[in-house]
Amino acid sequence: MMKKYFITGLILLLPGAVTIAILLLLIDFFTKPFLGFTSNLFAKWNLFSEGLFFLTPEQVIQYGSRILILLTLFFSTVLLGFITRWFFMHSLIKLCDKILLRIPLVNTVYKTSQDIIKTIFAADKKSFKQVVMVPFPRPGVYVVGLIARESPPACCKASGKELISVLVPTTPNPTTGFLMMFEKEELIYLDIKAEDAIKYIVSCGVIIPEGSSKVS
């Protein structure tokens, strides 16, 4: 009985704990590069030298610095978006784009990153929306994958077959995986959402997605 209570409490508390941990990690990631500068400013201006409530002066300076950095980053991002949307930043971005594309090595990394971001966020793209089952690592064994798009023409021509690129995420970390090419006949199309498929992968098969499969 005690074990059941413990598991129930763990199920209730774990999502919140994971969320808090990720938020703290992101806050540390965004504020750490500027923390020394803002802390020195507070110390130089002799702010919070008395402390605040139960916090020591050092703790107040540290927390105050992080809050100030986050607010500055937020409003700077909003301001940048406003300028980009309404003023001449578009021309400046195009100029920077041309310069970066002319620098050896940098142009390769920049162009690749640019193409990936445009493909993922383009409104008319359907990449990673269709969930499929594919035979991996051998026939008769299946894994869940997401269709990226058609494989490169060079690959299709070399194999003499119509190939589809499929991303097979790993579990429990779906940010890594395998990009493989399958014949269209090898794919088993599933009538489930991509979000539900990711939950299934992250949970190591514990969260079962709703929906019926269909073979095409």
N, CA, C and O of each residue as an XYZ file, in Angstrom:
864
protein
N       0.832     -1.196      0.000
C       0.000      0.000      0.000
C       0.874      1.256      0.000
O       0.605      2.214     -0.725
N       1.932      1.235      0.833
C       2.846      2.372      0.899
C       3.507      2.617     -0.447
O       3.740      3.760     -0.838
N       3.809      1.522     -1.157
C       4.454      1.649     -2.459
C       3.524      2.338     -3.450
O       3.970      3.168     -4.241
N       2.222      2.000     -3.415
C       1.261      2.620     -4.322
C       1.135      4.105     -4.040
O       1.075      4.913     -4.966
N       1.094      4.475     -2.739
C       1.012      5.882     -2.383
C       2.240      6.637     -2.867
O       2.146      7.757     -3.368
N       3.401      5.995     -2.703
C       4.650      6.641     -3.125
C       4.665      6.880     -4.629
O       5.050      7.954     -5.089
N       4.239      5.860     -5.404
C       4.224      5.990     -6.862
C       3.229      7.059     -7.296
O       3.509      7.837     -8.208
N       2.050      7.098     -6.636
C       1.057      8.122     -6.962
C       1.600      9.518     -6.698
O       1.443     10.415     -7.526
N       2.242      9.703     -5.539
C       2.840     10.998     -5.227
C       3.944     11.364     -6.184
O       4.101     12.531     -6.544
N       4.722     10.362     -6.606
C       5.816     10.613     -7.549
C       5.275     11.063     -8.895
O       5.842     11.956     -9.525
N       4.171     10.446     -9.347
C       3.558     10.817    -10.620
C       3.051     12.251    -10.578
O       3.114     12.970    -11.575
N       2.542     12.666     -9.403
C       2.022     14.022     -9.265
C       3.131     15.061     -9.186
O       3.007     16.156     -9.735
N       4.223     14.713     -8.496
C       5.278     15.694     -8.237
C       6.318     15.763     -9.344
O       6.888     16.828     -9.584
N       6.581     14.638    -10.033
C       7.687     14.586    -10.988
C       7.547     15.568    -12.138
O       8.525     16.247    -12.451
N       6.374     15.691    -12.800
C       6.278     16.685    -13.893
C       6.585     18.100    -13.443
O       7.260     18.846    -14.154
N       6.090     18.484    -12.249
C       6.385     19.823    -11.736
C       7.857     20.006    -11.434
O       8.436     21.053    -11.723
N       8.470     18.963    -10.840
C       9.900     19.045    -10.513
C      10.744     19.156    -11.776
O      11.705     19.923    -11.821
N      10.380     18.382    -12.809
C      11.125     18.434    -14.074
C      10.969     19.807    -14.723
O      11.931     20.362    -15.253
N       9.746     20.354    -14.679
C       9.496     21.683    -15.250
C      10.332     22.749    -14.555
O      10.945     23.593    -15.207
N      10.351     22.702    -13.213
C      11.134     23.669    -12.442
C      12.618     23.537    -12.748
O      13.320     24.537    -12.901
N      13.093     22.293    -12.838
C      14.514     22.066    -13.122
C      14.905     22.624    -14.484
O      15.968     23.229    -14.629
N      14.044     22.421    -15.486
C      14.333     22.933    -16.833
C      14.313     24.460    -16.845
O      15.155     25.089    -17.485
N      13.341     25.060    -16.130
C      13.273     26.522    -16.054
C      14.515     27.099    -15.400
O      15.072     28.088    -15.875
N      14.952     26.475    -14.301
C      16.163     26.951    -13.625
C      17.381     26.816    -14.524
O      18.263     27.675    -14.522
N      17.425     25.727    -15.298
C      18.541     25.527    -16.226
C      18.554     26.597    -17.306
O      19.614     27.112    -17.660
N      17.378     26.933    -17.833
C      17.289     27.974    -18.861
C      17.645     29.349    -18.302
O      18.334     30.132    -18.956
N      17.168     29.640    -17.081
C      17.492     30.923    -16.450
C      19.000     31.049    -16.251
O      19.582     32.102    -16.508
N      19.622     29.974    -15.793
C      21.076     30.000    -15.592
C      21.800     30.161    -16.921
O      22.809     30.861    -17.002
N      21.283     29.512    -17.970
C      21.928     29.579    -19.288
C      21.891     30.998    -19.847
O      22.879     31.469    -20.411
N      20.753     31.683    -19.695
C      20.605     33.019    -20.274
C      21.253     34.114    -19.430
O      21.686     35.132    -19.970
N      21.326     33.921    -18.123
C      21.818     34.992    -17.258
C      23.294     34.865    -16.885
O      23.930     35.861    -16.542
N      23.838     33.670    -16.946
C      25.217     33.463    -16.484
C      26.243     34.331    -17.206
O      27.137     34.867    -16.551
N      26.153     34.497    -18.557
C      27.171     35.324    -19.229
C      27.199     36.777    -18.763
O      28.239     37.428    -18.873
N      26.084     37.307    -18.244
C      26.008     38.715    -17.855
C      26.001     38.908    -16.335
O      25.950     40.038    -15.849
N      26.051     37.803    -15.590
C      25.873     37.884    -14.143
C      26.991     38.676    -13.472
O      26.732     39.467    -12.564
N      28.231     38.469    -13.911
C      29.355     39.171    -13.302
C      29.256     40.681    -13.492
O      29.542     41.451    -12.575
N      28.846     41.100    -14.698
C      28.745     42.526    -14.995
C      27.685     43.197    -14.133
O      27.948     44.230    -13.516
N      26.482     42.613    -14.087
C      25.400     43.227    -13.314
C      25.671     43.179    -11.811
O      25.320     44.112    -11.088
N      26.286     42.111    -11.343
C      26.619     42.018     -9.916
C      27.607     43.109     -9.520
O      27.486     43.704     -8.449
N      28.587     43.370    -10.389
C      29.557     44.440    -10.112
C      28.885     45.809    -10.087
O      29.257     46.676     -9.297
N      27.881     46.000    -10.966
C      27.151     47.268    -10.965
C      26.407     47.474     -9.651
O      26.468     48.554     -9.063
N      25.707     46.444     -9.190
C      24.983     46.549     -7.926
C      25.937     46.818     -6.764
O      25.653     47.626     -5.880
N      27.093     46.108     -6.786
C      28.066     46.295     -5.713
C      28.687     47.697     -5.774
O      28.933     48.316     -4.739
N      28.937     48.191     -6.992
C      29.544     49.514     -7.154
C      28.598     50.615     -6.697
O      29.024     51.596     -6.088
N      27.311     50.449     -6.992
C      26.317     51.442     -6.590
C      25.868     51.267     -5.149
O      25.061     52.039     -4.632
N      26.409     50.234     -4.512
C      26.113     49.966     -3.096
C      24.618     49.726     -2.867
O      24.047     50.162     -1.867
N      24.007     49.028     -3.811
C      22.600     48.680     -3.668
C      22.442     47.381     -2.877
O      23.280     46.482     -2.955
N      21.371     47.303     -2.128
C      21.051     46.110     -1.337
C      22.155     45.741     -0.353
O      22.347     44.562     -0.059
N      22.877     46.724      0.158
C      23.949     46.444      1.112
C      23.406     45.954      2.448
O      24.127     45.332      3.229
N      22.132     46.238      2.707
C      21.518     45.820      3.974
C      20.869     44.449      3.866
O      20.427     43.903      4.878
N      20.800     43.886      2.687
C      20.078     42.635      2.518
C      18.587     42.921      2.384
O      18.174     44.081      2.374
N      17.792     41.886      2.284
C      16.352     42.037      2.130
C      15.663     40.841      2.765
O      15.865     39.694      2.368
N      14.837     41.147      3.771
C      14.137     40.105      4.516
C      15.143     39.089      5.070
O      16.030     39.453      5.842
N      15.009     37.836      4.683
C      15.896     36.784      5.189
C      17.072     36.521      4.263
O      17.856     35.604      4.510
N      17.211     37.305      3.208
C      18.288     37.097      2.242
C      19.497     37.949      2.601
O      19.358     39.084      3.058
N      20.678     37.391      2.391
C      21.915     38.130      2.612
C      22.125     39.112      1.463
O      21.526     38.943      0.400
N      22.967     40.142      1.651
C      23.244     41.080      0.548
C      23.735     40.383     -0.714
O      23.370     40.777     -1.821
N      24.564     39.344     -0.555
C      25.086     38.630     -1.726
C      23.960     37.924     -2.486
O      23.927     37.930     -3.717
N      23.039     37.316     -1.731
C      21.926     36.635     -2.370
C      21.002     37.621     -3.078
O      20.521     37.345     -4.177
N      20.755     38.768     -2.451
C      19.899     39.781     -3.067
C      20.520     40.289     -4.367
O      19.826     40.461     -5.369
N      21.827     40.528     -4.343
C      22.522     41.003     -5.551
C      22.434     39.953     -6.663
O      22.198     40.284     -7.825
N      22.629     38.687     -6.291
C      22.597     37.620     -7.293
C      21.202     37.477     -7.904
O      21.063     37.443     -9.127
N      20.179     37.394     -7.068
C      18.822     37.233     -7.577
C      18.357     38.485     -8.329
O      17.706     38.392     -9.369
N      18.703     39.656     -7.784
C      18.340     40.897     -8.454
C      19.006     41.018     -9.810
O      18.400     41.506    -10.765
N      20.257     40.573     -9.897
C      20.973     40.615    -11.170
C      20.294     39.724    -12.203
O      20.137     40.117    -13.359
N      19.891     38.525    -11.788
C      19.237     37.602    -12.724
C      17.904     38.168    -13.214
O      17.577     38.073    -14.397
N      17.138     38.756    -12.293
C      15.855     39.343    -12.687
C      16.069     40.490    -13.668
O      15.357     40.606    -14.666
N      17.069     41.349    -13.374
C      17.363     42.470    -14.262
C      17.802     41.991    -15.638
O      17.398     42.560    -16.652
N      18.624     40.951    -15.680
C      19.098     40.406    -16.962
C      17.937     39.844    -17.765
O      17.833     40.093    -18.966
N      17.060     39.082    -17.105
C      15.920     38.491    -17.808
C      14.992     39.564    -18.362
O      14.515     39.457    -19.492
N      14.736     40.603    -17.560
C      13.885     41.692    -18.034
C      14.521     42.427    -19.208
O      13.848     42.779    -20.176
N      15.837     42.652    -19.105
C      16.550     43.328    -20.193
C      16.522     42.505    -21.473
O      16.290     43.042    -22.556
N      16.759     41.195    -21.350
C      16.722     40.323    -22.524
C      15.327     40.287    -23.136
O      15.180     40.293    -24.358
N      14.302     40.251    -22.287
C      12.925     40.200    -22.785
C      12.581     41.455    -23.576
O      12.115     41.375    -24.712
N      12.819     42.626    -22.961
C      12.461     43.868    -23.629
C      13.357     44.139    -24.841
O      12.920     44.747    -25.819
N      14.621     43.682    -24.770
C      15.506     43.831    -25.931
C      15.000     42.992    -27.099
O      15.039     43.429    -28.249
N      14.523     41.782    -26.797
C      13.984     40.913    -27.842
C      12.727     41.512    -28.456
O      12.547     41.480    -29.674
N      11.854     42.061    -27.607
C      10.632     42.707    -28.106
C      10.985     43.911    -28.989
O      10.402     44.111    -30.055
N      11.947     44.703    -28.521
C      12.355     45.883    -29.286
C      12.973     45.489    -30.625
O      12.703     46.110    -31.653
N      13.804     44.451    -30.598
C      14.422     43.984    -31.838
C      13.363     43.508    -32.825
O      13.434     43.807    -34.017
N      12.373     42.759    -32.316
C      11.293     42.306    -33.176
C      10.503     43.463    -33.758
O      10.106     43.422    -34.922
N      10.270     44.509    -32.949
C       9.537     45.678    -33.427
C      10.296     46.389    -34.539
O       9.726     46.746    -35.570
N      11.595     46.590    -34.311
C      12.421     47.272    -35.313
C      12.484     46.456    -36.602
O      12.381     46.998    -37.702
N      12.656     45.136    -36.444
C      12.755     44.281    -37.624
C      11.467     44.311    -38.432
O      11.498     44.272    -39.662
N      10.350     44.378    -37.747
C       9.060     44.313    -38.425
C       8.695     45.616    -39.126
O       8.110     45.593    -40.209
N       9.031     46.733    -38.529
C       8.489     47.995    -39.003
C       9.510     48.929    -39.667
O       9.111     49.896    -40.316
N      10.796     48.669    -39.523
C      11.766     49.628    -40.058
C      12.710     48.997    -41.075
O      12.338     48.065    -41.788
N      13.923     49.511    -41.133
C      14.835     49.165    -42.222
C      15.718     47.958    -41.919
O      16.679     47.704    -42.644
N      15.409     47.218    -40.872
C      16.269     46.093    -40.499
C      16.304     45.017    -41.573
O      17.277     44.270    -41.678
N      15.248     44.938    -42.368
C      15.215     43.916    -43.416
C      16.381     44.092    -44.390
O      17.021     43.117    -44.786
N      16.649     45.335    -44.769
C      17.766     45.601    -45.684
C      19.098     45.277    -45.035
O      19.998     44.736    -45.677
N      19.221     45.615    -43.745
C      20.464     45.341    -43.031
C      20.701     43.834    -42.905
O      21.829     43.358    -43.029
N      19.629     43.100    -42.660
C      19.742     41.648    -42.548
C      20.175     41.046    -43.882
O      20.991     40.125    -43.917
N      19.624     41.570    -44.983
C      20.014     41.080    -46.305
C      21.487     41.353    -46.585
O      22.176     40.527    -47.184
N      21.971     42.527    -46.146
C      23.381     42.861    -46.337
C      24.276     41.917    -45.534
O      25.272     41.406    -46.046
N      23.911     41.691    -44.269
C      24.673     40.757    -43.419
C      24.624     39.351    -44.005
O      25.604     38.608    -43.951
N      23.475     39.001    -44.565
C      23.310     37.689    -45.181
C      24.294     37.512    -46.339
O      24.933     36.468    -46.465
N      24.409     38.529    -47.174
C      25.335     38.455    -48.306
C      26.785     38.354    -47.844
O      27.584     37.616    -48.421
N      27.113     39.114    -46.787
C      28.492     39.092    -46.276
C      28.835     37.715    -45.717
O      29.902     37.171    -46.002
N      27.922     37.153    -44.916
C      28.173     35.838    -44.309
C      28.270     34.745    -45.364
O      29.041     33.798    -45.209
N      27.498     34.872    -46.426
C      27.528     33.861    -47.483
C      28.786     33.938    -48.333
O      29.054     33.022    -49.110
N      29.564     35.008    -48.208
C      30.811     35.154    -48.962
C      32.046     34.711    -48.169
O      33.139     34.603    -48.726
N      31.868     34.456    -46.873
C      33.000     34.050    -46.026
C      33.154     32.537    -46.100
O      32.207     31.817    -45.783
N      34.314     32.031    -46.509
C      34.519     30.578    -46.594
C      34.301     29.904    -45.244
O      34.600     30.486    -44.201
N      33.790     28.701    -45.263
C      33.477     27.875    -44.100
C      32.269     28.419    -43.343
O      31.330     27.679    -43.047
N      32.298     29.730    -43.027
C      31.155     30.326    -42.341
C      29.901     30.221    -43.203
O      28.811     29.960    -42.695
N      30.064     30.429    -44.519
C      28.898     30.400    -45.407
C      28.224     29.029    -45.432
O      27.004     28.938    -45.564
N      29.023     27.954    -45.305
C      28.447     26.610    -45.309
C      27.581     26.379    -44.078
O      26.451     25.902    -44.180
N      28.130     26.725    -42.904
C      27.394     26.541    -41.650
C      26.153     27.427    -41.631
O      25.071     26.984    -41.247
N      26.318     28.680    -42.050
C      25.208     29.641    -42.014
C      24.088     29.229    -42.960
O      22.915     29.267    -42.590
N      24.444     28.836    -44.177
C      23.434     28.449    -45.170
C      22.692     27.193    -44.732
O      21.476     27.099    -44.894
N      23.422     26.229    -44.176
C      22.779     25.003    -43.713
C      21.788     25.290    -42.591
O      20.659     24.800    -42.605
N      22.230     26.098    -41.610
C      21.347     26.452    -40.496
C      20.121     27.210    -40.990
O      19.008     26.989    -40.514
N      20.335     28.098    -41.943
C      19.251     28.903    -42.508
C      18.222     28.017    -43.208
O      17.017     28.205    -43.039
N      18.691     27.066    -43.983
C      17.784     26.173    -44.707
C      16.968     25.309    -43.753
O      15.775     25.089    -43.961
N      17.639     24.814    -42.686
C      16.941     23.962    -41.714
C      15.831     24.744    -41.016
O      14.707     24.259    -40.885
N      16.157     25.965    -40.567
C      15.171     26.776    -39.837
C      14.004     27.142    -40.746
O      12.849     27.087    -40.323
N      14.297     27.516    -41.994
C      13.222     27.867    -42.927
C      12.327     26.671    -43.208
O      11.110     26.817    -43.322
N      12.922     25.492    -43.320
C      12.135     24.294    -43.605
C      11.217     23.935    -42.444
O      10.057     23.573    -42.643
N      11.755     24.043    -41.215
C      10.984     23.657    -40.038
C       9.833     24.616    -39.784
O       8.731     24.187    -39.442
N      10.083     25.933    -39.951
C       9.092     26.928    -39.561
C       8.240     27.434    -40.724
O       7.347     28.254    -40.513
N       8.495     26.964    -41.939
C       7.670     27.403    -43.065
C       6.246     26.907    -42.880
O       6.021     25.754    -42.513
N       5.283     27.793    -43.141
C       3.876     27.467    -42.866
C       3.340     26.392    -43.799
O       2.435     25.644    -43.430
N       3.900     26.307    -45.025
C       3.333     25.389    -46.006
C       4.020     24.033    -45.996
O       3.751     23.212    -46.873
N       4.877     23.778    -45.060
C       5.588     22.507    -44.997
C       4.854     21.525    -44.086
O       4.206     21.919    -43.116
N       4.969     20.242    -44.419
C       4.327     19.209    -43.607
C       5.363     18.254    -43.022
O       5.039     17.122    -42.664
N       6.604     18.712    -42.926
C       7.666     17.860    -42.408
C       7.404     17.500    -40.959
O       6.944     18.325    -40.169
N       7.706     16.246    -40.621
C       7.591     15.722    -39.257
C       6.148     15.756    -38.738
O       5.933     15.797    -37.526
N       5.169     15.741    -39.630
C       3.763     15.717    -39.221
C       3.168     14.317    -39.321
O       2.278     13.965    -38.547
N       3.656     13.514    -40.272
C       3.111     12.174    -40.477
C       3.926     11.141    -39.702
O       5.144     11.054    -39.856
N       3.241     10.365    -38.872
C       3.890      9.326    -38.068
C       3.806      7.998    -38.819
O       2.767      7.651    -39.380
N       4.909      7.271    -38.818
C       4.951      5.975    -39.501
C       5.692      4.956    -38.646
O       6.422      5.313    -37.721
N       5.493      3.686    -38.969
C       6.321      2.611    -38.442
C       7.241      2.148    -39.562
O       6.820      2.020    -40.712
N       8.498      1.899    -39.216
C       9.465      1.439    -40.214
C      10.221      0.236    -39.669
O      10.417      0.130    -38.458
N      10.648     -0.671    -40.540
C      11.415     -1.832    -40.085
C      12.841     -1.439    -39.714
O      13.630     -1.039    -40.569
N      13.156     -1.558    -38.434
C      14.492     -1.210    -37.943
C      14.689     -1.851    -36.574
O      13.760     -1.799    -35.767
N      15.829     -2.449    -36.260
C      17.066     -2.526    -37.072
C      17.099     -3.696    -38.048
O      18.091     -3.889    -38.751
N      16.002     -4.493    -38.098
C      15.939     -5.608    -39.043
C      14.488     -5.843    -39.426
O      13.589     -5.382    -38.722
N      14.238     -6.540    -40.513
C      12.854     -6.838    -40.901
C      12.125     -7.596    -39.790
O      12.695     -8.487    -39.161
N      10.881     -7.241    -39.560
C      10.093     -7.884    -38.509
C      10.111     -7.138    -37.196
O       9.300     -7.419    -36.314
N      11.037     -6.175    -37.048
C      11.110     -5.312    -35.862
C      10.815     -3.885    -36.324
O      11.381     -3.420    -37.313
N       9.930     -3.194    -35.606
C       9.486     -1.879    -36.047
C       9.766     -0.798    -35.009
O       9.769     -1.056    -33.806
N       9.998      0.399    -35.492
C      10.155      1.580    -34.642
C       9.252      2.684    -35.185
O       8.845      2.662    -36.347
N       8.948      3.651    -34.315
C       8.117      4.784    -34.709
C       9.013      5.887    -35.264
O      10.047      6.210    -34.680
N       8.615      6.452    -36.375
C       9.391      7.532    -36.991
C       8.488      8.627    -37.524
O       7.266      8.486    -37.552
N       9.106      9.721    -37.946
C       8.395     10.861    -38.514
C       8.923     11.119    -39.922
O      10.133     11.197    -40.136
N       8.017     11.250    -40.869
C       8.443     11.509    -42.249
C       8.980     12.932    -42.359
O       8.290     13.890    -42.009
N      10.213     13.068    -42.847
C      10.798     14.390    -43.059
C      10.310     14.948    -44.404
O       9.658     15.991    -44.452
N      10.630     14.250    -45.474
C      10.175     14.602    -46.823
C      10.780     13.585    -47.789
O      11.379     12.599    -47.359
N      10.627     13.820    -49.083
C      11.219     12.922    -50.058
C      12.743     12.956    -49.939
O      13.323     13.992    -49.613
N      13.385     11.824    -50.204
C      14.837     11.758    -50.150
C      15.448     12.549    -51.300
O      14.769     12.805    -52.294
N      16.721     12.943    -51.186
C      17.366     13.693    -52.269
C      17.294     12.938    -53.600
O      17.443     11.716    -53.622
N      17.071     13.644    -54.698
C      16.982     12.985    -56.019
C      18.211     12.129    -56.336
O      18.090     11.084    -56.975
N      19.386     12.568    -55.894
C      20.604     11.799    -56.174
C      20.542     10.420    -55.531
O      20.994      9.437    -56.117
N      19.980     10.349    -54.319
C      19.866      9.059    -53.623
C      18.848      8.163    -54.314
O      19.071      6.963    -54.471
N      17.731      8.751    -54.725
C      16.707      7.972    -55.431
C      17.252      7.447    -56.755
O      16.999      6.300    -57.124
N      17.995      8.279    -57.463
C      18.551      7.880    -58.761
C      19.589      6.775    -58.594
O      19.644      5.836    -59.388
N      20.423      6.898    -57.537
C      21.476      5.904    -57.320
C      20.889      4.543    -56.956
O      21.416      3.508    -57.364
N      19.799      4.543    -56.189
C      19.186      3.279    -55.767
C      18.176      2.755    -56.781
O      17.811      1.579    -56.754
N      17.723      3.640    -57.683
C      16.714      3.246    -58.643
C      15.346      3.053    -58.025
O      14.494      2.372    -58.597
N      15.125      3.657    -56.841
C      13.860      3.485    -56.133
C      13.376      4.842    -55.616
O      14.158      5.777    -55.450
N      12.075      4.922    -55.367
C      11.494      6.119    -54.762
C      11.653      6.012    -53.248
O      11.043      5.151    -52.615
N      12.466      6.879    -52.678
C      12.795      6.794    -51.260
C      12.183      7.952    -50.480
O      12.017      9.056    -50.999
N      11.853      7.673    -49.224
C      11.307      8.669    -48.315
C      12.243      8.784    -47.110
O      12.642      7.773    -46.533
N      12.594     10.019    -46.732
C      13.452     10.247    -45.561
C      12.602     10.212    -44.302
O      11.582     10.895    -44.209
N      13.030      9.411    -43.336
C      12.291      9.243    -42.083
C      13.234      9.484    -40.910
O      14.328      8.922    -40.858
N      12.806     10.317    -39.977
C      13.562     10.541    -38.748
C      13.050      9.574    -37.689
O      11.861      9.558    -37.372
N      13.956      8.773    -37.148
C      13.616      7.848    -36.070
C      14.244      8.368    -34.780
O      15.441      8.177    -34.567
N      13.461      9.023    -33.912
C      14.018      9.562    -32.668
C      14.398      8.449    -31.701
O      13.809      7.368    -31.718
N      15.388      8.728    -30.859
C      15.784      7.769    -29.833
C      15.010      8.039    -28.545
O      14.460      9.124    -28.355
N      14.975      7.052    -27.675
C      14.268      7.190    -26.411
C      15.261      7.079    -25.260
O      16.184      6.270    -25.352
N      15.122      7.852    -24.179
C      14.042      8.813    -23.910
C      14.347     10.230    -24.388
O      13.599     11.157    -24.076
N      15.432     10.414    -25.140
C      15.808     11.742    -25.624
C      15.512     11.845    -27.112
O      16.310     11.378    -27.925
N      14.377     12.448    -27.495
C      13.995     12.483    -28.913
C      14.743     13.519    -29.731
O      14.512     13.624    -30.935
N      15.648     14.302    -29.105
C      16.405     15.294    -29.864
C      17.543     14.655    -30.653
O      18.176     15.321    -31.472
N      17.809     13.376    -30.416
C      18.776     12.636    -31.224
C      18.052     11.486    -31.905
O      16.952     11.109    -31.501
N      18.665     10.933    -32.930
C      18.014      9.829    -33.629
C      18.740      9.466    -34.900
O      19.906      9.811    -35.089
N      18.042      8.769    -35.768
C      18.601      8.306    -37.038
C      17.771      8.850    -38.188
O      16.541      8.819    -38.142
N      18.438      9.347    -39.218
C      17.769      9.769    -40.442
C      18.005      8.680    -41.477
O      19.126      8.481    -41.944
N      16.923      7.971    -41.830
C      17.056      6.827    -42.729
C      16.124      6.984    -43.918
O      15.130      7.706    -43.853
N      16.456      6.301    -45.001
C      15.658      6.361    -46.223
C      15.032      5.000    -46.489
O      15.716      3.977    -46.521
N      13.712      5.010    -46.680
C      12.967      3.775    -46.912
C      12.176      3.891    -48.208
O      11.832      4.983    -48.662
N      11.898      2.720    -48.790
C      10.956      2.707    -49.901
C       9.559      3.005    -49.368
O       9.233      2.663    -48.231
N       8.746      3.637    -50.188
C       7.406      4.022    -49.750
C       6.594      2.802    -49.320
O       5.772      2.896    -48.408
N       6.819      1.659    -49.967
C       6.071      0.449    -49.632
C       6.439     -0.109    -48.265
O       5.687     -0.897    -47.693
N       7.601      0.298    -47.735
C       8.030     -0.202    -46.430
C       7.401      0.555    -45.267
O       7.457      0.101    -44.124
N       6.806      1.703    -45.557
C       6.258      2.539    -44.497
C       4.862      2.084    -44.115
O       4.032      1.781    -44.973
N       4.618      2.041    -42.813
C       3.279      1.766    -42.287
C       2.777      3.063    -41.661
O       3.271      3.487    -40.616
N       1.796      3.687    -42.302
C       1.304      4.981    -41.854
C       0.397      4.812    -40.637
O      -0.447      3.916    -40.595
N       0.584      5.687    -39.648
C      -0.181      5.622    -38.406
C      -1.093      6.835    -38.276
O      -0.707      7.961    -38.590
N      -2.296      6.583    -37.814
C      -3.280      7.654    -37.643
C      -3.187      8.228    -36.228
O      -4.159      8.204    -35.473
N      -2.010      8.741    -35.881
C      -1.809      9.387    -34.580
C      -1.053     10.686    -34.797
O      -0.383     10.860    -35.815
N      -1.162     11.596    -33.838
C      -0.501     12.887    -33.936
C       0.998     12.752    -33.655
O       1.433     11.869    -32.916
N       1.773     13.652    -34.266
C       3.229     13.644    -34.039
C       3.547     13.896    -32.565
O       4.480     13.307    -32.020
N       2.757     14.783    -31.913
C       2.987     15.078    -30.493
C       2.793     13.833    -29.634
O       3.545     13.598    -28.688
N       1.766     13.026    -29.977
C       1.511     11.797    -29.211
C       2.615     10.774    -29.437
O       2.983     10.032    -28.527
N       3.137     10.741    -30.657
C       4.239      9.819    -30.947
C       5.485     10.190    -30.147
O       6.188      9.315    -29.641
N       5.757     11.506    -30.034
C       6.913     11.957    -29.254
C       6.726     11.598    -27.778
O       7.677     11.178    -27.119
N       5.503     11.762    -27.256
C       5.236     11.384    -25.863
C       5.490      9.892    -25.653
O       6.055      9.486    -24.637
N       5.072      9.091    -26.611
C       5.288      7.638    -26.543
C       6.779      7.317    -26.489
O       7.207      6.444    -25.734
N       7.568      8.031    -27.300
C       9.016      7.785    -27.346
C       9.688      8.253    -26.066
O      10.517      7.541    -25.499
N       9.327      9.466    -25.604
C       9.955     10.019    -24.394
C       9.643      9.162    -23.176
O      10.498      8.980    -22.309
N       8.425      8.634    -23.103
C       8.012      7.840    -21.930
C       8.480      6.400    -22.006
O       8.114      5.586    -21.158
N       9.293      6.070    -23.020
C       9.797      4.703    -23.201
C       8.646      3.709    -23.382
O       8.726      2.568    -22.928
N       7.584      4.150    -24.047
C       6.475      3.258    -24.338
C       5.402      3.194    -23.274
O       4.444      2.434    -23.412
N       5.540      3.983    -22.205
C       4.559      3.941    -21.126
C       3.266      4.674    -21.525
O       2.169      4.179    -21.266
N       3.399      5.854    -22.155
C       2.230      6.611    -22.601
C       1.830      6.126    -23.984
O       2.544      6.346    -24.963
N       0.680      5.462    -24.056
C       0.210      4.887    -25.317
C      -0.617      5.916    -26.089
O      -1.633      6.386    -25.577
N      -0.205      6.278    -27.312
C      -0.989      7.248    -28.093
C      -2.308      6.665    -28.543
O      -2.396      5.479    -28.862
N      -3.342      7.503    -28.569
C      -4.652      7.072    -29.026
C      -4.712      7.156    -30.540
O      -4.009      7.957    -31.155
N      -5.539      6.341    -31.124
C      -5.687      6.357    -32.591
C      -5.460      4.989    -33.161
O      -4.754      4.172    -32.570
N      -6.038      4.734    -34.285
C      -5.915      3.435    -34.943
C      -4.922      3.534    -36.079
O      -4.807      4.578    -36.720
N      -4.205      2.457    -36.331
C      -3.224      2.447    -37.419
C      -3.908      2.104    -38.723
O      -4.946      1.443    -38.765
N      -3.279      2.586    -39.793
C      -3.785      2.256    -41.117
C      -2.612      2.040    -42.045
O      -1.629      2.779    -41.992
N      -2.704      1.059    -42.874
C      -1.607      0.720    -43.765
C      -1.868      1.308    -45.133
O      -2.959      1.158    -45.684
N      -0.837      1.997    -45.699
C      -0.976      2.569    -47.039
C       0.042      1.903    -47.947
O       0.115      2.223    -49.133
